């Protein structure tokens, strides 16, 4: 009887060991599938994404921006008391209205790419990682040291 219980216990341990090993293996393989090359000939919004964004996306963004503005106005006295009025303004007012300015049918990455291609005579815009970006006014003296 003791031998049988011990055998069952090792079978359970082996099963869970194999299951944990497979889980860890799947978790480490997953990032390798994440690297996808961008096909530059087919980059950008498609007809379908533009139509869906026109019919569904932009109206919902407008509702979200108006609701965020209303929530910001209502929460303003409380955020002033709490000392986080700037954060509330950024999240409830600025970000929803900035989302309305995204190109039609574009993802955030596509919009950042298109905006980084715009040439301004005095400003160099480098998109580092969303939401970070570096703006350099070329009228200023810029020194970059390694």
MDTraj code that builds the backbone (N, CA, C; nanometers):
import mdtraj as md
import numpy as np

residues = "UNK UNK UNK UNK UNK UNK UNK UNK UNK UNK UNK UNK UNK UNK UNK UNK UNK UNK UNK UNK UNK UNK UNK UNK UNK UNK UNK UNK UNK UNK UNK UNK UNK UNK UNK UNK UNK UNK UNK UNK UNK UNK UNK UNK UNK UNK UNK UNK UNK UNK UNK UNK UNK UNK UNK UNK UNK UNK UNK UNK UNK UNK UNK UNK UNK UNK UNK UNK UNK UNK UNK UNK UNK UNK UNK UNK UNK UNK UNK UNK UNK UNK UNK UNK UNK UNK UNK UNK UNK UNK UNK UNK UNK UNK UNK UNK UNK UNK UNK UNK UNK UNK UNK UNK UNK UNK UNK UNK UNK UNK UNK UNK UNK UNK UNK UNK UNK UNK UNK UNK UNK UNK UNK UNK UNK UNK UNK UNK UNK UNK UNK UNK UNK UNK UNK UNK UNK UNK UNK UNK UNK UNK UNK UNK UNK UNK".split()
xyz = np.array([
    [0.0809, -0.1183, 0.0000],
    [0.0000, 0.0000, 0.0000],
    [0.0860, 0.1259, 0.0000],
    [0.1899, 0.1298, 0.0777],
    [0.2780, 0.2440, 0.0836],
    [0.3482, 0.2654, -0.0501],
    [0.3870, 0.1606, -0.1145],
    [0.4569, 0.1691, -0.2414],
    [0.3642, 0.2262, -0.3486],
    [0.2387, 0.1854, -0.3483],
    [0.1431, 0.2334, -0.4468],
    [0.1192, 0.3843, -0.4313],
    [0.1035, 0.4323, -0.3086],
    [0.0831, 0.5752, -0.2847],
    [0.2064, 0.6544, -0.3270],
    [0.3236, 0.6001, -0.3018],
    [0.4463, 0.6689, -0.3403],
    [0.4594, 0.6745, -0.4922],
    [0.4194, 0.5711, -0.5618],
    [0.4240, 0.5677, -0.7077],
    [0.3277, 0.6697, -0.7662],
    [0.2082, 0.6791, -0.7110],
    [0.1113, 0.7770, -0.7590],
    [0.1617, 0.9188, -0.7360],
    [0.2261, 0.9401, -0.6265],
    [0.2779, 1.0728, -0.5974],
    [0.3857, 1.1127, -0.6974],
    [0.4737, 1.0231, -0.7342],
    [0.5775, 1.0574, -0.8302],
    [0.5189, 1.0769, -0.9693],
    [0.4142, 1.0072, -1.0036],
    [0.3502, 1.0281, -1.1328],
    [0.2900, 1.1674, -1.1376],
    [0.2258, 1.2093, -1.0295],
    [0.1703, 1.3458, -1.0228],
    [0.2819, 1.4491, -1.0315],
    [0.3905, 1.4252, -0.9603],
    [0.5022, 1.5192, -0.9649],
    [0.5620, 1.5280, -1.1047],
    [0.5750, 1.4154, -1.1714],
    [0.6293, 1.4163, -1.3071],
    [0.5346, 1.4883, -1.4020],
    [0.4060, 1.4647, -1.3858],
    [0.3079, 1.5308, -1.4714],
    [0.3148, 1.6831, -1.4554],
    [0.3191, 1.7301, -1.3305],
    [0.3272, 1.8741, -1.3069],
    [0.4619, 1.9316, -1.3504],
    [0.5674, 1.8534, -1.3397],
    [0.6979, 1.8983, -1.3864],
    [0.6983, 1.9147, -1.5380],
    [0.6416, 1.8174, -1.6075],
    [0.6324, 1.8264, -1.7532],
    [0.5420, 1.9437, -1.7929],
    [0.4310, 1.9604, -1.7233],
    [0.3389, 2.0701, -1.7521],
    [0.4059, 2.2058, -1.7289],
    [0.4794, 2.2198, -1.6194],
    [0.5497, 2.3458, -1.5910],
    [0.6592, 2.3708, -1.6943],
    [0.7292, 2.2661, -1.7355],
    [0.8333, 2.2807, -1.8367],
    [0.7747, 2.3255, -1.9697],
    [0.6642, 2.2666, -2.0095],
    [0.5990, 2.3074, -2.1335],
    [0.5487, 2.4515, -2.1253],
    [0.4969, 2.4901, -2.0090],
    [0.4514, 2.6280, -1.9910],
    [0.5660, 2.7274, -2.0022],
    [0.6771, 2.6988, -1.9397],
    [0.7939, 2.7864, -1.9491],
    [0.8493, 2.7891, -2.0910],
    [0.8470, 2.6759, -2.1582],
    [0.8934, 2.6706, -2.2959],
    [0.8044, 2.7559, -2.3863],
    [0.6747, 2.7465, -2.3667],
    [0.5819, 2.8275, -2.4463],
    [0.6007, 2.9759, -2.4162],
    [0.6264, 3.0112, -2.2915],
    [0.6452, 3.1518, -2.2546],
    [0.7736, 3.2094, -2.3148],
    [0.8774, 3.1272, -2.3281],
    [1.0020, 3.1786, -2.3843],
    [0.9990, 3.1812, -2.5367],
    [0.9193, 3.0974, -2.5983],
    [0.9095, 3.0974, -2.7443],
    [0.8217, 3.2106, -2.7936],
    [0.7254, 3.2533, -2.7158],
    [0.6274, 3.3540, -2.7572],
    [0.6898, 3.4827, -2.8115],
    [0.7915, 3.5433, -2.7479],
    [0.8472, 3.6671, -2.8014],
    [0.9117, 3.6512, -2.9399],
    [0.9545, 3.5319, -2.9752],
    [1.0151, 3.5143, -3.1065],
    [0.9132, 3.5288, -3.2180],
    [0.7869, 3.5011, -3.1890],
    [0.6826, 3.5170, -3.2889],
    [0.6349, 3.6612, -3.2989],
    [0.6749, 3.7452, -3.2048],
    [0.6280, 3.8836, -3.2025],
    [0.6984, 3.9705, -3.3062],
    [0.8156, 3.9312, -3.3513],
    [0.8885, 4.0119, -3.4490],
    [0.8265, 3.9923, -3.5869],
    [0.7659, 4.0976, -3.6386],
    [0.7000, 4.0922, -3.7682],
    [0.7596, 4.2023, -3.8544],
    [0.7972, 4.1680, -3.9744],
    [0.8487, 4.2698, -4.0650],
    [0.7324, 4.3468, -4.1257],
    [0.7510, 4.4765, -4.1429],
    [0.6482, 4.5609, -4.2015],
    [0.6655, 4.5609, -4.3523],
    [0.5601, 4.5279, -4.4208],
    [0.5609, 4.5338, -4.5661],
    [0.5332, 4.6783, -4.6057],
    [0.6354, 4.7492, -4.6509],
    [0.6211, 4.8917, -4.6788],
    [0.5283, 4.9207, -4.7961],
    [0.5082, 4.8245, -4.8843],
    [0.4167, 4.8471, -4.9958],
    [0.2720, 4.8450, -4.9503],
    [0.2452, 4.7767, -4.8396],
    [0.1082, 4.7668, -4.7896],
    [0.0979, 4.8296, -4.6508],
    [0.1767, 4.9331, -4.6256],
    [0.1775, 4.9986, -4.4951],
    [0.0735, 5.1085, -4.4923],
    [0.0089, 5.1236, -4.3801],
    [-0.0896, 5.2302, -4.3660],
    [-0.2305, 5.1761, -4.3580],
    [-0.3254, 5.2673, -4.3433],
    [-0.4634, 5.2223, -4.3264],
    [-0.5209, 5.1660, -4.4565],
    [-0.6069, 5.0682, -4.4410],
    [-0.6743, 5.0105, -4.5566],
    [-0.8112, 5.0755, -4.5722],
    [-0.8783, 5.0409, -4.6795],
    [-1.0126, 5.0927, -4.7048],
    [-1.1065, 5.0550, -4.5903],
    [-1.0983, 4.9295, -4.5463],
    [-1.1870, 4.8814, -4.4410],
    [-1.1642, 4.9546, -4.3092],
    [-1.0367, 4.9741, -4.2739],
    [-1.0105, 5.0429, -4.1471],
    [-1.0542, 5.1887, -4.1529],
    [-1.0425, 5.2510, -4.2696],
    [-1.0891, 5.3897, -4.2829],
    [-1.2413, 5.3986, -4.2701],
    [-1.3120, 5.3047, -4.3313],
    [-1.4583, 5.3054, -4.3231],
    [-1.5036, 5.2810, -4.1802],
    [-1.4454, 5.1816, -4.1141],
    [-1.4831, 5.1515, -3.9757],
    [-1.4487, 5.2681, -3.8847],
    [-1.3329, 5.3298, -3.9074],
    [-1.2939, 5.4440, -3.8255],
    [-1.3882, 5.5620, -3.8477],
    [-1.4333, 5.5813, -3.9723],
    [-1.5266, 5.6903, -4.0015],
    [-1.6628, 5.6667, -3.9374],
    [-1.7123, 5.5450, -3.9470],
    [-1.8476, 5.5151, -3.8991],
    [-1.8512, 5.4911, -3.7483],
    [-1.7507, 5.4227, -3.6950],
    [-1.7537, 5.3837, -3.5539],
    [-1.6499, 5.4590, -3.4709],
    [-1.5255, 5.4585, -3.5165],
    [-1.4153, 5.5083, -3.4347],
    [-1.4222, 5.6553, -3.4016],
    [-1.4322, 5.7391, -3.5031],
    [-1.4309, 5.8843, -3.4791],
    [-1.5523, 5.9313, -3.3990],
    [-1.6749, 5.8814, -3.4265],
    [-1.7859, 5.9225, -3.3393],
    [-1.7668, 5.8809, -3.1936],
    [-1.7122, 5.7596, -3.1720],
    [-1.6863, 5.7173, -3.0337],
    [-1.5753, 5.8008, -2.9701],
    [-1.4748, 5.8390, -3.0490],
    [-1.3700, 5.9255, -2.9962],
    [-1.4262, 6.0617, -2.9597],
    [-1.5188, 6.1122, -3.0396],
    [-1.5813, 6.2403, -3.0097],
    [-1.6624, 6.2317, -2.8811],
    [-1.7389, 6.1242, -2.8664],
    [-1.8155, 6.1051, -2.7428],
    [-1.7207, 6.0944, -2.6239],
    [-1.6115, 6.0204, -2.6405],
    [-1.5124, 6.0053, -2.5335],
    [-1.4484, 6.1392, -2.4982],
    [-1.4182, 6.2210, -2.5987],
    [-1.3556, 6.3511, -2.5729],
    [-1.4518, 6.4444, -2.5013],
    [-1.5782, 6.4464, -2.5427],
    [-1.6769, 6.5326, -2.4771],
    [-1.7027, 6.4840, -2.3343],
    [-1.7138, 6.3518, -2.3158],
    [-1.7347, 6.2976, -2.1813],
    [-1.6132, 6.3237, -2.0924],
    [-1.4939, 6.3123, -2.1487],
    [-1.3726, 6.3408, -2.0717],
    [-1.3646, 6.4864, -2.0305],
    [-1.4068, 6.5760, -2.1213],
    [-1.4085, 6.7187, -2.0888],
    [-1.5068, 6.7462, -1.9756],
    [-1.6242, 6.6858, -1.9837],
    [-1.7246, 6.7038, -1.8781],
    [-1.6741, 6.6470, -1.7454],
    [-1.6109, 6.5297, -1.7510],
    [-1.5567, 6.4703, -1.6282],
    [-1.4451, 6.5564, -1.5709],
    [-1.3652, 6.6175, -1.6577],
    [-1.2579, 6.7040, -1.6098],
    [-1.3152, 6.8269, -1.5397],
    [-1.4189, 6.8855, -1.5981],
    [-1.4803, 7.0042, -1.5365],
    [-1.5419, 6.9691, -1.4023],
    [-1.6101, 6.8537, -1.3959],
    [-1.6723, 6.8122, -1.2698],
    [-1.5670, 6.7792, -1.1651],
    [-1.4575, 6.7156, -1.2078],
    [-1.3552, 6.6732, -1.1114],
    [-1.2536, 6.7809, -1.0788],
    [-1.2610, 6.8953, -1.1464],
    [-1.1607, 6.9999, -1.1268],
    [-1.1481, 7.0470, -0.9816],
    [-1.2571, 7.0731, -0.9108],
    [-1.2392, 7.1154, -0.7704],
    [-1.1696, 7.0099, -0.6854],
    [-1.2020, 6.8829, -0.7104],
    [-1.1414, 6.7755, -0.6315],
    [-0.9953, 6.7540, -0.6697],
    [-0.9640, 6.7669, -0.7971],
    [-0.8244, 6.7496, -0.8380],
    [-0.7388, 6.8685, -0.7942],
    [-0.7987, 6.9879, -0.7853],
    [-0.7244, 7.1018, -0.7310],
    [-0.6943, 7.0810, -0.5835],
    [-0.7904, 7.0281, -0.5105],
    [-0.7675, 6.9987, -0.3683],
    [-0.6612, 6.8898, -0.3540],
    [-0.6691, 6.7881, -0.4393],
    [-0.5740, 6.6773, -0.4329],
    [-0.4385, 6.7097, -0.4924],
    [-0.4279, 6.8198, -0.5641],
    [-0.2994, 6.8595, -0.6203],
    [-0.2610, 6.7876, -0.7485],
    [-0.3570, 6.7254, -0.8151],
    [-0.3253, 6.6560, -0.9394],
    [-0.4097, 6.7072, -1.0563],
    [-0.4284, 6.8364, -1.0624],
    [-0.5084, 6.8959, -1.1694],
    [-0.4404, 6.8790, -1.3050],
    [-0.3075, 6.8831, -1.3092],
    [-0.2363, 6.8657, -1.4351],
    [-0.2547, 6.7239, -1.4904],
    [-0.2483, 6.6246, -1.4020],
    [-0.2692, 6.4869, -1.4456],
    [-0.4116, 6.4654, -1.4943],
    [-0.5077, 6.5210, -1.4229],
    [-0.6474, 6.5082, -1.4643],
    [-0.6702, 6.5760, -1.5984],
    [-0.6098, 6.6909, -1.6176],
    [-0.6243, 6.7611, -1.7451],
    [-0.5648, 6.6776, -1.8588],
    [-0.4487, 6.6195, -1.8348],
    [-0.3831, 6.5397, -1.9384],
    [-0.4676, 6.4182, -1.9766],
    [-0.5142, 6.3430, -1.8772],
    [-0.5859, 6.2184, -1.9038],
    [-0.7294, 6.2405, -1.9498],
    [-0.7982, 6.3371, -1.8930],
    [-0.9401, 6.3543, -1.9222],
    [-0.9672, 6.4518, -2.0356],
    [-0.8766, 6.5456, -2.0610],
    [-0.9039, 6.6490, -2.1602],
    [-0.8087, 6.6413, -2.2804],
    [-0.6792, 6.6440, -2.2546],
    [-0.5816, 6.6548, -2.3640],
    [-0.5740, 6.5267, -2.4470],
    [-0.5578, 6.4112, -2.3820],
    [-0.5406, 6.2863, -2.4565],
    [-0.6609, 6.2490, -2.5430],
    [-0.7854, 6.2616, -2.4944],
    [-0.8981, 6.2308, -2.5839],
    [-0.9068, 6.3230, -2.7050],
    [-0.8772, 6.4515, -2.6873],
    [-0.8831, 6.5424, -2.8021],
    [-0.7659, 6.5207, -2.8970],
    [-0.6499, 6.4812, -2.8449],
    [-0.5371, 6.4481, -2.9318],
    [-0.5659, 6.3225, -3.0146],
    [-0.6403, 6.2284, -2.9560],
    [-0.6765, 6.1068, -3.0297],
    [-0.7645, 6.1388, -3.1495],
    [-0.8421, 6.2469, -3.1394],
    [-0.9257, 6.2868, -3.2525],
    [-0.8390, 6.3313, -3.3711],
    [-0.7171, 6.3755, -3.3453],
    [-0.6294, 6.4239, -3.4508],
    [-0.5520, 6.3148, -3.5217],
    [-0.5692, 6.1898, -3.4788],
    [-0.4994, 6.0799, -3.5448],
    [-0.5553, 6.0608, -3.6856],
    [-0.4700, 6.0227, -3.7795],
    [-0.5152, 6.0073, -3.9184],
    [-0.6208, 5.8977, -3.9286],
    [-0.7066, 5.9110, -4.0263],
    [-0.8230, 5.8246, -4.0417],
    [-0.7803, 5.6816, -4.0711],
    [-0.8204, 5.5893, -3.9850],
    [-0.7902, 5.4486, -4.0038],
    [-0.6532, 5.4065, -3.9571],
    [-0.5746, 5.5000, -3.9049],
    [-0.4372, 5.4695, -3.8632],
    [-0.4339, 5.4148, -3.7216],
    [-0.3363, 5.3283, -3.6971],
    [-0.3050, 5.2913, -3.5606],
    [-0.2155, 5.4008, -3.5029],
    [-0.1856, 5.3920, -3.3756],
    [-0.0991, 5.4916, -3.3121],
    [0.0399, 5.4887, -3.3765],
    [0.0912, 5.3686, -3.4040],
    [0.2241, 5.3567, -3.4650],
    [0.2265, 5.4165, -3.6057],
    [0.1223, 5.3904, -3.6832],
    [0.1173, 5.4474, -3.8178],
    [0.1072, 5.5992, -3.8134],
    [0.0264, 5.6501, -3.7207],
    [0.0118, 5.7940, -3.7081],
    [0.1438, 5.8584, -3.6674],
    [0.2157, 5.7970, -3.5740],
    [0.3467, 5.8492, -3.5344],
    [0.4439, 5.8470, -3.6508],
    [0.4383, 5.7417, -3.7322],
    [0.5269, 5.7339, -3.8481],
    [0.4964, 5.8467, -3.9459],
    [0.3694, 5.8662, -3.9779],
    [0.3335, 5.9712, -4.0737],
    [0.3673, 6.1098, -4.0200],
    [0.3447, 6.1323, -3.8916],
    [0.3766, 6.2629, -3.8342],
    [0.5274, 6.2852, -3.8270],
    [0.6040, 6.1785, -3.8137],
    [0.7501, 6.1946, -3.8100],
    [0.8061, 6.2260, -3.9484],
    [0.7300, 6.1985, -4.0534],
    [0.7751, 6.2266, -4.1887],
    [0.7498, 6.3710, -4.2307],
    [0.6682, 6.4446, -4.1542],
    [0.6375, 6.5828, -4.1880],
    [0.7621, 6.6668, -4.1664],
    [0.7980, 6.7460, -4.2662],
    [0.9200, 6.8264, -4.2600],
    [0.8832, 6.9683, -4.2182],
    [0.9457, 7.0142, -4.1128],
    [0.9337, 7.1524, -4.0685],
    [1.0740, 7.2107, -4.0763],
    [1.0863, 7.3296, -4.1222],
    [1.2187, 7.3871, -4.1454],
    [1.2996, 7.4061, -4.0178],
    [1.2336, 7.4264, -3.9049],
    [1.3075, 7.4583, -3.7833],
    [1.3028, 7.3507, -3.6769],
    [1.2213, 7.2469, -3.6952],
    [1.2069, 7.1466, -3.5904],
    [1.2362, 7.0091, -3.6469],
    [1.3209, 6.9352, -3.5769],
    [1.3481, 6.7967, -3.6100],
    [1.2740, 6.7129, -3.5075],
    [1.1880, 6.6235, -3.5543],
    [1.1066, 6.5423, -3.4635],
    [1.1528, 6.3987, -3.4743],
    [1.1924, 6.3411, -3.3619],
    [1.2369, 6.2025, -3.3568],
    [1.1439, 6.1291, -3.2624],
    [1.0725, 6.0301, -3.3130],
    [0.9846, 5.9507, -3.2287],
    [1.0666, 5.8356, -3.1746],
    [1.0856, 5.8350, -3.0431],
    [1.1699, 5.7357, -2.9799],
    [1.0884, 5.6118, -2.9482],
    [0.9883, 5.6264, -2.8670],
    [0.9010, 5.5167, -2.8300],
    [0.7742, 5.5796, -2.7785],
    [0.6627, 5.5308, -2.8232],
    [0.5349, 5.5906, -2.7871],
    [0.5201, 5.5884, -2.6375],
    [0.4920, 5.6897, -2.5666],
    [0.4546, 5.8235, -2.6082],
    [0.5716, 5.9215, -2.6074],
    [0.6956, 5.8710, -2.6003],
    [0.8116, 5.9598, -2.5930],
    [0.8518, 6.0089, -2.7311],
    [0.8958, 6.1303, -2.7377],
    [0.9510, 6.1844, -2.8602],
    [1.0479, 6.2953, -2.8250],
    [1.1394, 6.3243, -2.9169],
    [1.2374, 6.4298, -2.8966],
    [1.2118, 6.5365, -3.0014],
    [1.1935, 6.6603, -2.9575],
    [1.1765, 6.7724, -3.0482],
    [1.2977, 6.8630, -3.0336],
    [1.3665, 6.8885, -3.1446],
    [1.4842, 6.9742, -3.1428],
    [1.4575, 7.0906, -3.2366],
    [1.4614, 7.2109, -3.1828],
    [1.4465, 7.3290, -3.2654],
    [1.5838, 7.3618, -3.3211],
    [1.5961, 7.3615, -3.4536],
    [1.7273, 7.3806, -3.5151],
    [1.7745, 7.5248, -3.5102],
    [1.6925, 7.6158, -3.4611],
    [1.7384, 7.7521, -3.4394],
    [1.8243, 7.7602, -3.3137],
    [1.8117, 7.6587, -3.2277],
    [1.8899, 7.6554, -3.1048],
    [2.0222, 7.5850, -3.1309],
    [2.1175, 7.6110, -3.0430],
    [2.2479, 7.5470, -3.0505],
    [2.2366, 7.4150, -2.9754],
    [2.2518, 7.3026, -3.0453],
    [2.2350, 7.1711, -2.9859],
    [2.3688, 7.0998, -2.9856],
    [2.4087, 7.0515, -2.8705],
    [2.5331, 6.9753, -2.8573],
    [2.4958, 6.8383, -2.8074],
    [2.5354, 6.7342, -2.8789],
    [2.5091, 6.5978, -2.8393],
    [2.6427, 6.5342, -2.8052],
    [2.6550, 6.4872, -2.6812],
    [2.7769, 6.4213, -2.6400],
    [2.7437, 6.2755, -2.6061],
    [2.8309, 6.1845, -2.6435],
    [2.8039, 6.0434, -2.6143],
    [2.8193, 6.0115, -2.4687],
])
top = md.Topology()
chain = top.add_chain()
for i, resn in enumerate(residues, 1):
    res = top.add_residue(resn, chain, resSeq=i)
    for name in ("N", "CA", "C"):
        top.add_atom(name, md.element.get_by_symbol(name[0]), res)
traj = md.Trajectory(xyz[None], top)
